[in-house]
Amino acid sequence: MPECWDGEHDIETPYGLLHVVIRGSPKGNRPAILTYHDVGLNHKLCFNTFFNFEDMQEITKHFVVCHVDAPGQQVGASQFPQGYQFPSMEQLAAMLPSVVQHFGFKYIIGIGVGAGAYVLAKFALIFPDLVEGLVLMNIDPNGKGWIDWAATKLSGLTSTLPDTVLSHLFSQEELVSNTELVQSYRQQIGNVVNQANLQLFWNMYNSRRDLDINRPGTVPNAKTLRCPVMLVVGDNAPAEDGVVECNSKLDPTTTTFLKMADSGGLPQVTQPGKLTEAFKYFLQGMGYRPDWYQSVPWFPPGRWAGVGSLRPWPCPSPQRLPLLPGPSQALASPDRLFTRLLSPPPRPRLCLLS
């Protein structure tokens, strides 16, 4: 991989071209942060506020960031020809290995919202060895049945496409208040995203299948996400019930559920500071510390089979190591750090950020 791929790229995949935007350059063996936006948006509308937040930029300068736009959803996208078959949600997930391979990423930390969260979760189920961790906002693991399909069709007959999508993105309170943010997104969804292409993506998302995950031990041969997961949803957001159900289906020892107060349907837009703080702690739980990036060699947190399979690795002197997070705030010596990173993460708890 070249030293810097910064900029826009169109990547060939088995199911068509994917528009990808790279920010930064690869940092050794560290994973890439790969994002996938929600339906109705693109990477700019979905993530610009979050990734432009000052504290988030302090984090991302240590990683290469890969923003993926769903087919035909990027700014200036050409309209698909008549009869074009939009990829299914499973096929959207199957397009991502081409991106990973093209840029030479060894692993990714995924950040997805809504439809994008579903795609990244499906990707992690199919290709678990490529995913180190996932931040899934507003994810709904449930498929859409005939009743849901009929309701969506009826809504499409009585509302414009931007308004239909807004009801997916924002809480009812935000829509009734017609906040400045809602007005801005109504205008941008209608003018920035190609409406015919958006309709195809919207239709496909609303015909998705169940994610088909179950908490380990609840059913024989249960399938679930093997990597650390942080679930995020705003209080009273339209996706709240879906995220709660997703939490019930994941491994409680590797999952954190974050419910953010006063954030509405798009917490990455309305509360970028709180989300950045949560993401920082999520990275720390995976073995990353911002002030260690330049000095501590990186080991893939999800790929340690046990002490017997590890070999000693160099570590900075104790005097240069920061305090570890936790109640005791004990000084981090090399042995302490080694123990810390080998230990399983604590059991998750519901986090309420107000």
Secondary structure as the mmCIF struct_conf table of DSSP 4:
data_model
#
loop_
_struct_conf.conf_type_id
_struct_conf.id
_struct_conf.beg_label_comp_id
_struct_conf.beg_label_asym_id
_struct_conf.beg_label_seq_id
_struct_conf.end_label_comp_id
_struct_conf.end_label_asym_id
_struct_conf.end_label_seq_id
BEND BEND1 GLU A 3 GLU A 3
STRN STRN1 GLY A 7 THR A 13
TURN_TY1_P TURN_TY1_P1 PRO A 14 TYR A 15
STRN STRN2 GLY A 16 ARG A 23
BEND BEND2 GLY A 24 GLY A 24
TURN_TY1_P TURN_TY1_P2 GLY A 28 ASN A 29
HELX_LH_PP_P HELX_LH_PP_P1 ARG A 30 PRO A 31
STRN STRN3 ALA A 32 TYR A 36
HELX_LH_PP_P HELX_LH_PP_P2 HIS A 37 ASP A 38
TURN_TY1_P TURN_TY1_P3 VAL A 39 GLY A 40
HELX_RH_AL_P HELX_RH_AL_P1 HIS A 43 PHE A 51
TURN_TY1_P TURN_TY1_P4 ASN A 52 ASN A 52
BEND BEND3 PHE A 53 PHE A 53
HELX_RH_AL_P HELX_RH_AL_P2 GLU A 54 THR A 60
TURN_TY1_P TURN_TY1_P5 LYS A 61 HIS A 62
BEND BEND4 PHE A 63 PHE A 63
STRN STRN4 VAL A 65 ASP A 69
HELX_LH_PP_P HELX_LH_PP_P3 ALA A 70 ALA A 70
TURN_TY1_P TURN_TY1_P6 PRO A 71 GLY A 72
BEND BEND5 GLN A 74 GLN A 74
TURN_TY1_P TURN_TY1_P7 VAL A 75 GLY A 76
HELX_LH_PP_P HELX_LH_PP_P4 ALA A 77 PRO A 81
TURN_TY1_P TURN_TY1_P8 GLN A 82 GLY A 83
HELX_LH_PP_P HELX_LH_PP_P5 PHE A 86 SER A 88
HELX_RH_AL_P HELX_RH_AL_P3 MET A 89 PHE A 103
TURN_TY1_P TURN_TY1_P9 GLY A 104 GLY A 104
BEND BEND6 LYS A 106 LYS A 106
STRN STRN5 ILE A 108 VAL A 113
TURN_TY1_P TURN_TY1_P10 GLY A 114 GLY A 114
HELX_RH_AL_P HELX_RH_AL_P4 ALA A 115 ILE A 126
HELX_RH_3T_P HELX_RH_3T_P1 PRO A 128 LEU A 130
STRN STRN6 VAL A 131 MET A 137
BEND BEND7 ASN A 138 ASN A 138
HELX_RH_AL_P HELX_RH_AL_P5 TRP A 146 THR A 158
BEND BEND8 SER A 159 SER A 159
HELX_RH_AL_P HELX_RH_AL_P6 LEU A 161 LEU A 169
BEND BEND9 PHE A 170 PHE A 170
HELX_RH_AL_P HELX_RH_AL_P7 GLN A 172 SER A 177
TURN_TY1_P TURN_TY1_P11 ASN A 178 ASN A 178
HELX_RH_AL_P HELX_RH_AL_P8 GLU A 180 ASN A 191
TURN_TY1_P TURN_TY1_P12 VAL A 192 VAL A 192
BEND BEND10 VAL A 193 VAL A 193
HELX_RH_AL_P HELX_RH_AL_P9 GLN A 195 TYR A 205
TURN_TY1_P TURN_TY1_P13 ASN A 206 SER A 207
HELX_LH_PP_P HELX_LH_PP_P6 ARG A 208 ASP A 210
STRN STRN7 PRO A 216 PRO A 216
TURN_TY1_P TURN_TY1_P14 GLY A 217 THR A 218
STRN STRN8 VAL A 219 VAL A 219
TURN_TY1_P TURN_TY1_P15 PRO A 220 ASN A 221
BEND BEND11 CYS A 227 CYS A 227
STRN STRN9 VAL A 229 GLY A 234
TURN_TY1_P TURN_TY1_P16 ASP A 235 ASN A 236
TURN_TY1_P TURN_TY1_P17 PRO A 238 ALA A 239
HELX_RH_AL_P HELX_RH_AL_P10 GLU A 240 LYS A 249
BEND BEND12 LEU A 250 LEU A 250
TURN_TY1_P TURN_TY1_P18 PRO A 252 THR A 253
BEND BEND13 THR A 254 THR A 254
STRN STRN10 THR A 255 MET A 260
TURN_TY1_P TURN_TY1_P19 ALA A 261 ASP A 262
TURN_TY1_P TURN_TY1_P20 GLY A 264 GLY A 265
HELX_RH_AL_P HELX_RH_AL_P11 PRO A 267 THR A 270
HELX_RH_AL_P HELX_RH_AL_P12 PRO A 272 GLY A 285
TURN_TY1_P TURN_TY1_P21 MET A 286 GLY A 287
HELX_RH_3T_P HELX_RH_3T_P2 PRO A 290 TRP A 292
TURN_TY1_P TURN_TY1_P22 TYR A 293 SER A 295
BEND BEND14 VAL A 296 VAL A 296
HELX_LH_PP_P HELX_LH_PP_P7 PRO A 297 TRP A 298
HELX_RH_3T_P HELX_RH_3T_P3 PRO A 301 ARG A 303
HELX_RH_3T_P HELX_RH_3T_P4 VAL A 307 SER A 309
HELX_RH_3T_P HELX_RH_3T_P5 PRO A 318 ARG A 320
STRN STRN11 LEU A 323 LEU A 323
HELX_LH_PP_P HELX_LH_PP_P8 LEU A 324 LEU A 324
BEND BEND15 PRO A 325 SER A 328
STRN STRN12 LEU A 331 LEU A 331
HELX_RH_AL_P HELX_RH_AL_P13 PRO A 334 LEU A 342
BEND BEND16 SER A 343 SER A 343
HELX_LH_PP_P HELX_LH_PP_P9 PRO A 344 PRO A 348
STRN STRN13 LEU A 350 LEU A 353
#
